[in-house]
Amino acid sequence: MNNRKKIILTISLIIVAVLILLAFDRRLQTTNYTIESDQISTPIRLALVTDFHSNNYGKGGSKVIDAISKQSPDIVLLGGDIFDSEIPHDEAKAFLQSISAMYQCYYVTGNHEYWSEDVEELKAFVASVGIMVLDGKCSTVSVKGQKLNICGIDDPVYSYDTAYAQLEAVSKESNNGYYTVLLSHRPEMIDEYARYDFDLVLSGHAHGGQFRIPYIINGLYAPNQGLFPKYAAGMYQTGDLTMIVSRGLDKQSIKLPRLFNRPELAIIDLK
């Protein structure tokens, strides 16, 4: 083999090795979004944590907490599947105990909380550490004098009728003129959300479509959406409604690996 072929082979192997490292990179990534609204006069920063799935991110979820702390959010929103139906709840509970001691937090269920068959006990635990459970409820909060509504609904895995009724209830409860954020695990329900006057929906569930090819495929498959999901990750607009879908944090519970799909913490700046 001449020198030219050796150089080409070496470069090719390096490129392949780099692509493999990038493809299976499981380091936590922070993605920042900015949303401007005439209803917001004082900036508010939200941290969206979804699909934790009781994964091990260090003692008490320290790696996630460190990533959150670097962003200095005003509020932390927990968008479902914080617990997992097959992995023990210890890691999730330790994370919730830690994060609730540091930030004002709000929580909604995901499908895995229901599949675990102890959803009411999990909700009770979440509430016991000082986190507000939004199961068809709204909270009007004030951050640096800026008021906004934070609403949430339960995952509809066993009852869409319940979810629809909760949507109706929180829509009425938040009809006070303040900017309204809806926390709901399911992005594929965007057409239902758009029927109401929510300003922003924050979701997870899709795991970024599991397999991604940057700038080409925004996800291969997502639960309840199937192949090439429309709402796998990122920011979407439907009329006046903005929806942000986080790729989530899960790196253990799914048997298939994430491909070009790092676990994600989403940070949303309202201005």
C-alpha positions as CSV (number, residue, x, y, z in Angstrom):
1,M,0.0,0.0,0.0
2,N,1.5,3.3,-1.1
3,N,1.6,6.4,1.1
4,R,-1.3,8.1,-0.6
5,K,-3.6,5.1,0.0
6,K,-2.4,4.9,3.7
7,I,-3.3,8.6,4.2
8,I,-6.7,8.1,2.6
9,L,-7.4,5.0,4.7
10,T,-6.2,6.8,7.9
11,I,-8.4,9.8,7.3
12,S,-11.4,7.6,6.4
13,L,-11.0,5.6,9.7
14,I,-10.7,8.8,11.7
15,I,-13.9,10.1,10.1
16,V,-15.7,6.9,10.8
17,A,-14.5,6.9,14.4
18,V,-15.7,10.5,14.9
19,L,-19.1,9.8,13.3
20,I,-19.5,6.8,15.6
21,L,-18.6,8.9,18.7
22,L,-21.0,11.6,17.6
23,A,-23.8,9.1,16.8
24,F,-23.7,7.5,20.2
25,D,-22.8,10.5,22.3
26,R,-25.0,10.4,25.4
27,R,-23.7,13.6,27.1
28,L,-26.4,15.9,28.3
29,Q,-27.0,18.8,26.0
30,T,-28.7,22.1,26.8
31,T,-30.9,23.7,24.1
32,N,-32.0,27.3,24.5
33,Y,-35.2,28.8,23.0
34,T,-36.4,32.4,23.1
35,I,-40.0,33.4,22.8
36,E,-41.1,37.0,22.6
37,S,-44.6,38.1,23.7
38,D,-46.3,41.5,24.3
39,Q,-47.7,39.8,27.5
40,I,-44.2,39.5,29.0
41,S,-42.6,42.7,30.3
42,T,-40.1,41.1,32.6
43,P,-38.0,38.2,31.3
44,I,-38.7,34.7,32.7
45,R,-36.5,31.7,32.3
46,L,-38.0,28.2,32.3
47,A,-36.2,24.8,32.5
48,L,-38.0,21.9,30.9
49,V,-37.1,18.4,32.2
50,T,-38.8,15.5,30.5
51,D,-38.4,11.7,30.2
52,F,-35.9,11.3,33.0
53,H,-37.1,7.7,33.3
54,S,-35.4,7.1,36.6
55,N,-32.0,7.2,34.8
56,N,-28.7,7.5,36.7
57,Y,-27.3,11.0,36.2
58,G,-25.1,10.9,39.3
59,K,-26.2,11.1,43.0
60,G,-29.5,12.8,43.2
61,G,-29.5,13.5,39.5
62,S,-26.5,15.8,40.1
63,K,-25.5,16.0,36.4
64,V,-29.0,17.3,35.4
65,I,-29.1,19.6,38.4
66,D,-25.7,21.0,37.6
67,A,-26.9,21.7,34.0
68,I,-30.0,23.4,35.3
69,S,-28.1,25.5,37.8
70,K,-25.8,26.8,35.1
71,Q,-28.9,28.2,33.4
72,S,-30.3,29.9,36.5
73,P,-34.0,29.3,35.7
74,D,-36.8,30.9,37.6
75,I,-39.0,27.8,37.3
76,V,-38.4,24.1,36.6
77,L,-41.1,22.3,34.7
78,L,-41.2,18.5,34.9
79,G,-42.9,17.2,31.7
80,G,-43.8,13.6,32.4
81,D,-42.1,10.2,32.4
82,I,-39.8,11.4,35.3
83,F,-40.4,7.9,36.6
84,D,-40.2,4.6,34.6
85,S,-42.5,1.6,34.6
86,E,-39.7,-0.9,34.7
87,I,-36.7,0.9,36.3
88,P,-36.8,1.3,40.2
89,H,-38.0,4.8,41.2
90,D,-35.0,5.6,43.5
91,E,-33.1,7.8,41.0
92,A,-36.2,9.8,40.1
93,K,-37.2,10.3,43.7
94,A,-33.7,11.4,44.7
95,F,-33.6,13.9,41.8
96,L,-37.0,15.3,42.7
97,Q,-36.0,15.8,46.3
98,S,-32.9,17.6,45.2
99,I,-34.4,19.9,42.6
100,S,-37.4,20.8,44.6
101,A,-35.2,22.1,47.4
102,M,-33.6,24.5,44.9
103,Y,-36.4,25.7,42.5
104,Q,-40.1,26.3,42.2
105,C,-41.2,23.2,40.4
106,Y,-44.3,21.9,38.5
107,Y,-45.0,18.4,37.4
108,V,-47.3,16.4,35.1
109,T,-47.5,12.7,34.5
110,G,-46.4,10.8,31.5
111,N,-47.5,7.4,30.2
112,H,-44.8,5.6,32.3
113,E,-46.2,6.9,35.5
114,Y,-49.5,5.2,34.6
115,W,-47.9,2.0,33.3
116,S,-46.1,1.7,36.7
117,E,-49.5,1.1,38.2
118,D,-48.8,3.3,41.2
119,V,-49.4,6.7,39.7
120,E,-51.4,8.1,42.7
121,E,-48.6,7.1,45.0
122,L,-46.1,8.8,42.7
123,K,-48.1,11.9,42.6
124,A,-48.4,11.9,46.4
125,F,-44.6,11.6,46.6
126,V,-44.1,14.5,44.2
127,A,-46.4,16.7,46.2
128,S,-44.7,15.7,49.4
129,V,-41.4,17.2,48.4
130,G,-43.0,20.5,47.6
131,I,-43.7,20.1,43.8
132,M,-47.1,21.2,42.5
133,V,-48.8,18.4,40.6
134,L,-50.8,19.8,37.7
135,D,-53.4,17.2,36.9
136,G,-56.0,19.4,35.3
137,K,-54.9,22.4,37.4
138,C,-53.4,25.9,36.8
139,S,-51.2,28.0,39.0
140,T,-50.8,31.8,38.5
141,V,-47.3,32.6,39.5
142,S,-45.4,35.8,39.9
143,V,-41.7,36.0,38.9
144,K,-40.1,39.4,39.5
145,G,-43.5,41.0,39.3
146,Q,-44.4,39.3,36.0
147,K,-47.4,37.0,36.3
148,L,-48.1,34.0,34.1
149,N,-50.3,30.9,34.2
150,I,-48.7,27.4,34.4
151,C,-51.2,24.7,33.6
152,G,-50.9,21.0,33.2
153,I,-52.9,17.9,32.3
154,D,-52.4,14.2,33.0
155,D,-51.1,11.8,30.3
156,P,-54.1,10.4,28.4
157,V,-52.7,6.9,28.0
158,Y,-55.7,5.3,29.7
159,S,-58.3,8.0,29.2
160,Y,-58.3,10.7,26.4
161,D,-61.7,11.8,27.7
162,T,-60.1,12.7,31.0
163,A,-57.3,14.6,29.3
164,Y,-59.9,16.5,27.1
165,A,-61.9,17.4,30.2
166,Q,-58.8,18.6,31.9
167,L,-57.9,20.8,28.9
168,E,-61.3,22.4,29.0
169,A,-60.9,23.0,32.8
170,V,-57.5,24.6,32.6
171,S,-58.5,26.7,29.7
172,K,-61.3,28.2,31.7
173,E,-59.1,28.6,34.8
174,S,-56.4,30.4,32.9
175,N,-58.7,32.9,31.2
176,N,-57.3,35.9,33.1
177,G,-55.2,37.7,30.5
178,Y,-51.8,36.4,31.6
179,Y,-49.4,34.5,29.4
180,T,-50.3,30.8,29.7
181,V,-48.0,27.9,29.6
182,L,-49.5,24.4,29.2
183,L,-47.3,21.5,30.4
184,S,-48.4,18.3,28.7
185,H,-46.4,15.1,27.9
186,R,-47.9,14.5,24.5
187,P,-46.8,16.6,21.5
188,E,-49.0,14.8,19.0
189,M,-52.1,16.4,20.6
190,I,-51.1,19.8,19.3
191,D,-54.4,20.2,17.4
192,E,-56.3,19.7,20.6
193,Y,-54.1,22.3,22.4
194,A,-54.6,24.8,19.5
195,R,-58.4,24.8,20.1
196,Y,-57.7,26.8,23.3
197,D,-56.0,30.1,24.1
198,F,-52.7,28.7,25.4
199,D,-49.6,30.6,24.4
200,L,-47.0,28.0,24.9
201,V,-47.1,24.2,25.2
202,L,-44.1,22.3,26.6
203,S,-43.9,18.5,25.8
204,G,-41.6,15.5,25.6
205,H,-42.6,11.8,25.0
206,A,-41.1,11.5,21.5
207,H,-37.5,11.0,22.7
208,G,-36.3,13.0,19.7
209,G,-37.5,10.4,17.3
210,Q,-34.7,8.0,18.7
211,F,-32.6,8.0,15.5
212,R,-31.7,11.3,14.0
213,I,-29.6,12.5,11.1
214,P,-28.8,16.2,11.6
215,Y,-30.4,18.5,9.0
216,I,-31.9,15.5,7.2
217,I,-34.1,13.4,9.5
218,N,-35.7,15.0,12.6
219,G,-36.4,11.6,14.1
220,L,-37.1,8.2,12.7
221,Y,-39.8,7.0,15.1
222,A,-41.8,8.3,18.1
223,P,-44.5,6.7,20.2
224,N,-48.0,7.6,19.1
225,Q,-46.7,9.2,16.0
226,G,-45.0,6.3,14.2
227,L,-42.3,6.7,11.5
228,F,-40.8,10.1,10.7
229,P,-42.8,11.9,13.4
230,K,-43.9,15.4,12.8
231,Y,-43.3,16.5,16.3
232,A,-40.1,14.8,17.4
233,A,-38.1,17.7,18.8
234,G,-37.7,21.4,18.5
235,M,-40.1,24.4,18.3
236,Y,-43.4,24.3,16.3
237,Q,-45.9,27.0,15.5
238,T,-49.7,26.5,14.9
239,G,-51.5,29.8,14.6
240,D,-50.8,31.8,17.7
241,L,-49.7,28.6,19.6
242,T,-46.0,27.8,20.1
243,M,-45.0,24.3,21.1
244,I,-41.6,23.1,22.2
245,V,-40.8,19.4,22.3
246,S,-37.8,18.3,24.3
247,R,-35.8,15.2,23.3
248,G,-35.8,14.3,26.9
249,L,-33.2,12.7,29.2
250,D,-33.7,8.9,28.8
251,K,-30.6,6.9,27.9
252,Q,-31.3,3.6,29.7
253,S,-34.9,2.5,29.5
254,I,-35.2,2.2,25.7
255,K,-33.5,-1.0,24.3
256,L,-32.6,0.8,21.1
257,P,-29.8,3.3,21.4
258,R,-30.2,7.0,20.6
259,L,-28.5,7.9,17.4
260,F,-27.2,11.5,16.8
261,N,-29.7,12.3,19.6
262,R,-28.1,13.5,22.8
263,P,-30.2,13.7,26.0
264,E,-31.6,17.2,26.3
265,L,-32.4,19.9,28.8
266,A,-34.5,22.6,27.2
267,I,-34.3,26.2,28.5
268,I,-37.0,28.6,27.4
269,D,-36.6,32.4,27.8
270,L,-39.9,34.4,27.7
271,K,-39.3,38.0,26.9
